[in-house]
């Protein structure tokens, strides 16, 4: 903190991080809460946030991970 100014840097946020944030500082002298700030994070087109796999593909991959002999189709 420098002269009562505090900065919070949020790096690498994703859409799920969007919302209202409040900073709370607590010490032996008491508690102080900042005002609420709203942020909106948008996905970069290069970042995959949801799978494109079908349920059938996921099921197939899970079977491949199961212990056992060889996988039979």
N, C-alpha and C positions, 0 to 999 in steps of 0.2 A: 504494500500500500504506500502510495506516495501522495502526501498532502490530502488524504481523504479520497483519493481516486483509486479504484480497483478495476482491473481489466480481466475479463474472462475470455480466453481464446478457446473456441471449440473447433478442433480440426477434424476433418474427415467425417462430417455429419452425413446422415442418410435420411431419407424422407420420414422414417419412423422416429427420428429425433425431433421433428417439428413439434412445437407446443410452447407453453409458457414456462419460463424459468425464473427462479428467485434465488438470490444469494443470501445465505444465512451465516453469520460469523458469531461464534460463541467463545467466550473466555471467562476468566475469573471475575472480570469486571461487569459481565452481563452478556446481553445478546443484541444483535443488530440485524435487521432484515431489510434487504433492498426492495425497491419496487419491482413489480413483475415486468418481464420483457418477453415479447413473443418472437419466436424465430420460425422461419419456414425454410426447410431444406428440400432442394429439388435434386432428383437423381441425374447424374451425368449419363448420357447415352452409352458411354463406354463401360459403365459399371452394371453388372447383372445382379439384380436384387431378388429376382424370383426365377425359379427353375422353369425351363421350357419342356421338361420331360413329362410324358404322359404317365398316368398311374400304372399302366402296363409296363412301361420302361423301368419305372422305379421298382416295381415288383420283381422284374427280371434281374435287376442289379442286386437287389437284396438277396435273391436266391444264389447269386454268384458268390456272395460273401459268406454264405452259410458253410460251416465245416462239413466235411464228408468226402466221399469219393469224387469222381469226375461229375461235372454238370451234364445232365442229359436234357436235350431239348424236347 
